[in-house]
């Protein structure tokens, strides 16, 4: 019996990014057909568990322009769309998306966002002749630049604190103070 690997996806106007999360995959085979049929098979784990996947993508793919990179932790696919357009969803049909397919928020871009391609973290696709070959990952897709999101957060928190006026802050000289009426 085969299993399904976790798949993350994101898109741009002209591309779809698929990442098959399967550490130490052995005998990994990936194929994409121009009609949008995407297949994966391989094994992983100490018990050599068999993993298989067949997806019918929302629209057609340009097989010759698409690329695959096999790494130690995942298989990263850049699938070039036959016609540049935004897809409503990853898979064709009206069915529910399978539980093993998730959005890759690190690579996601909305239609109205101006942005280029995804930073592929040093992966070398130069030796690939389209879908025919796979290259080893030249560098991990690490958390570089992650600290950039945290910078400036103290300033933002400071700006959100309410300012007390003189009447509420008795520490200031000349501040008005209110006393409770005596009984």
BELQUIQUI-V139573 format. One record per residue. N is the residue number from 1. RES is the residue in three letters. NEAR is the number of other ideal C-beta (glycine too) atoms within 10 Angstrom. Layout:
BEGIN
((N & RES & NEAR) (N & RES & NEAR))
END
This chain:
BEGIN
((1 & UNK & 5) (2 & UNK & 12) (3 & UNK & 14) (4 & UNK & 15) (5 & UNK & 23) (6 & UNK & 14) (7 & UNK & 23) (8 & UNK & 20) (9 & UNK & 23) (10 & UNK & 18) (11 & UNK & 24) (12 & UNK & 21) (13 & UNK & 12) (14 & UNK & 14) (15 & UNK & 20) (16 & UNK & 23) (17 & UNK & 20) (18 & UNK & 27) (19 & UNK & 23) (20 & UNK & 24) (21 & UNK & 15) (22 & UNK & 24) (23 & UNK & 11) (24 & UNK & 11) (25 & UNK & 23) (26 & UNK & 10) (27 & UNK & 10) (28 & UNK & 18) (29 & UNK & 12) (30 & UNK & 19) (31 & UNK & 13) (32 & UNK & 24) (33 & UNK & 14) (34 & UNK & 12) (35 & UNK & 13) (36 & UNK & 19) (37 & UNK & 14) (38 & UNK & 23) (39 & UNK & 13) (40 & UNK & 24) (41 & UNK & 17) (42 & UNK & 23) (43 & UNK & 18) (44 & UNK & 18) (45 & UNK & 14) (46 & UNK & 6) (47 & UNK & 7) (48 & UNK & 10) (49 & UNK & 14) (50 & UNK & 14) (51 & UNK & 19) (52 & UNK & 15) (53 & UNK & 21) (54 & UNK & 11) (55 & UNK & 19) (56 & UNK & 13) (57 & UNK & 22) (58 & UNK & 19) (59 & UNK & 14) (60 & UNK & 13) (61 & UNK & 24) (62 & UNK & 17) (63 & UNK & 17) (64 & UNK & 11) (65 & UNK & 15) (66 & UNK & 22) (67 & UNK & 21) (68 & UNK & 24) (69 & UNK & 23) (70 & UNK & 20) (71 & UNK & 20) (72 & UNK & 10) (73 & UNK & 14) (74 & UNK & 21) (75 & UNK & 23) (76 & UNK & 23) (77 & UNK & 25) (78 & UNK & 20) (79 & UNK & 22) (80 & UNK & 18) (81 & UNK & 23) (82 & UNK & 15) (83 & UNK & 8) (84 & UNK & 10) (85 & UNK & 13) (86 & UNK & 12) (87 & UNK & 15) (88 & UNK & 7) (89 & UNK & 13) (90 & UNK & 20) (91 & UNK & 18) (92 & UNK & 15) (93 & UNK & 8) (94 & UNK & 6) (95 & UNK & 7) (96 & UNK & 7) (97 & UNK & 12) (98 & UNK & 13) (99 & UNK & 8) (100 & UNK & 14) (101 & UNK & 17) (102 & UNK & 14) (103 & UNK & 13) (104 & UNK & 16) (105 & UNK & 8) (106 & UNK & 13) (107 & UNK & 19) (108 & UNK & 15) (109 & UNK & 16) (110 & UNK & 8) (111 & UNK & 9) (112 & UNK & 5) (113 & UNK & 8) (114 & UNK & 5) (115 & UNK & 9) (116 & UNK & 7) (117 & UNK & 12) (118 & UNK & 18) (119 & UNK & 12) (120 & UNK & 18) (121 & UNK & 15) (122 & UNK & 12) (123 & UNK & 20) (124 & UNK & 13) (125 & UNK & 14) (126 & UNK & 8) (127 & UNK & 10) (128 & UNK & 16) (129 & UNK & 8) (130 & UNK & 14) (131 & UNK & 20) (132 & UNK & 9) (133 & UNK & 13) (134 & UNK & 17) (135 & UNK & 16) (136 & UNK & 11) (137 & UNK & 19) (138 & UNK & 14) (139 & UNK & 12) (140 & UNK & 13) (141 & UNK & 19) (142 & UNK & 9) (143 & UNK & 8) (144 & UNK & 12) (145 & UNK & 8) (146 & UNK & 8) (147 & UNK & 8) (148 & UNK & 8) (149 & UNK & 8) (150 & UNK & 8) (151 & UNK & 8) (152 & UNK & 9) (153 & UNK & 9) (154 & UNK & 9) (155 & UNK & 9) (156 & UNK & 8) (157 & UNK & 9) (158 & UNK & 8) (159 & UNK & 7) (160 & UNK & 7) (161 & UNK & 7) (162 & UNK & 6) (163 & UNK & 6) (164 & UNK & 12) (165 & UNK & 10) (166 & UNK & 12) (167 & UNK & 11) (168 & UNK & 13) (169 & UNK & 12) (170 & UNK & 11) (171 & UNK & 6) (172 & UNK & 12) (173 & UNK & 5) (174 & UNK & 5) (175 & UNK & 13) (176 & UNK & 11) (177 & UNK & 9) (178 & UNK & 8) (179 & UNK & 5) (180 & UNK & 5) (181 & UNK & 5) (182 & UNK & 4) (183 & UNK & 3))
END
